[in-house]
Amino acid sequence: MITQKQNSDYYAYDLADKVISKGELYDEDVINQEITNILGCNFGERVFNLTFGSSLGFKLFEIFDQRSGEELLNLITKQLYVYLSSQIIIDEPNLKMILDKDNNAMSLTIPYRVKNTARKSLYKKKFIL
């Protein structure tokens, strides 16, 4: 039997090997991870919550024009409000989606404000198609 000793002073680690001690997590880090989880999960993937996720994975392979890009941004915004409305306010006029057809990539920029601190933050991610 293998046992693992837990250190009571440090119990949360992030992927960059930075130790976060005694549960001191920054709101923006947690929110950005939640946004990544929502965008990276397709509808129906979570058995006990079939409405969790977004249609981003399905839409990435469709032909994009201005109308379909705006529809996708609206769907993303709607899903973020469903799951994060108690934590953030999205700066909708400044949402950006940039298509890079030469590199088969899409960049998504979501500016938001954290409700409990009123601090502005930014979620930025590049998706390779």
C-alpha positions in Angstrom: 0.0 0.0 0.0 1.4 3.4 -1.0 0.7 6.3 1.3 1.2 9.9 0.6 2.1 12.4 3.3 0.4 15.8 2.9 2.1 19.0 4.0 -0.4 21.0 6.0 1.2 24.3 5.1 0.8 24.0 1.3 -2.1 22.2 -0.3 -2.7 23.8 -3.7 -0.3 23.8 -6.6 -0.6 25.3 -10.1 0.8 23.9 -13.3 3.6 26.4 -13.4 5.1 24.9 -10.2 4.3 28.0 -8.2 3.1 27.1 -4.7 -0.1 28.8 -3.6 0.0 28.6 0.1 -3.0 28.4 2.5 -5.6 28.7 -0.2 -4.7 32.2 -1.4 -6.0 32.0 -5.0 -6.3 35.1 -7.1 -9.8 35.6 -8.5 -8.5 36.3 -12.1 -6.6 33.0 -12.2 -9.6 31.0 -11.1 -12.0 32.9 -13.4 -9.6 32.5 -16.4 -9.4 28.7 -15.7 -13.2 28.5 -15.5 -13.6 30.4 -18.8 -11.1 27.9 -20.3 -13.1 25.0 -18.9 -16.4 26.4 -20.3 -14.9 27.1 -23.8 -13.1 23.8 -24.0 -16.1 21.6 -23.2 -18.7 20.8 -25.8 -22.4 20.6 -24.8 -23.2 17.1 -23.6 -19.7 16.1 -22.5 -20.5 16.4 -18.8 -22.9 13.6 -18.0 -24.5 15.3 -15.0 -24.7 18.8 -16.6 -25.4 18.4 -20.3 -25.8 22.2 -20.8 -22.3 23.0 -19.5 -19.8 24.1 -22.1 -20.0 26.0 -25.4 -20.4 25.3 -29.0 -16.9 26.6 -29.8 -15.5 23.2 -30.6 -18.2 22.6 -33.2 -18.2 26.1 -34.7 -14.4 26.2 -35.3 -14.8 24.0 -38.3 -17.5 26.1 -40.0 -17.0 28.8 -42.5 -16.7 32.2 -40.8 -18.0 35.5 -41.9 -19.0 38.5 -39.8 -22.5 37.3 -39.0 -21.4 33.8 -37.9 -18.5 35.3 -35.9 -20.9 37.6 -34.1 -23.3 34.7 -33.4 -20.4 32.7 -31.9 -19.4 35.6 -29.7 -23.0 35.9 -28.5 -23.2 32.2 -27.7 -19.9 32.4 -25.8 -21.0 35.5 -23.9 -24.4 33.8 -23.0 -22.7 30.7 -21.7 -20.2 32.7 -19.6 -23.1 34.6 -18.1 -24.9 31.4 -17.3 -21.9 30.0 -15.3 -20.0 33.1 -14.2 -22.6 35.9 -13.7 -22.1 35.9 -10.0 -18.4 36.5 -10.4 -17.8 38.7 -13.4 -19.3 41.4 -15.6 -18.2 41.1 -19.2 -17.2 44.2 -21.1 -19.2 43.1 -24.2 -18.4 46.1 -26.5 -14.7 45.2 -26.3 -15.0 41.4 -26.9 -12.7 40.5 -29.8 -12.3 37.5 -32.0 -9.5 37.6 -34.6 -9.3 34.9 -37.3 -5.8 34.1 -38.6 -6.6 32.1 -41.7 -2.9 31.8 -42.7 -2.1 30.0 -39.5 -5.5 28.3 -39.0 -5.9 30.0 -35.7 -8.4 32.1 -33.8 -7.7 34.5 -31.0 -10.3 35.3 -28.4 -10.1 38.3 -26.0 -12.7 38.7 -23.3 -12.3 41.8 -21.0 -14.2 41.5 -17.7 -14.5 43.0 -14.3 -14.5 40.9 -11.1 -17.6 41.7 -9.1 -16.2 41.4 -5.6 -13.0 43.4 -6.2 -14.2 45.7 -9.1 -10.8 44.9 -10.7 -10.6 44.8 -14.5 -9.0 41.7 -16.1 -8.6 40.1 -19.4 -8.9 36.6 -20.7 -6.9 35.9 -23.9 -6.5 32.6 -25.7 -5.4 31.5 -29.1 -7.1 28.4 -30.5 -5.4 26.4 -33.2 -7.9 25.1 -35.7 
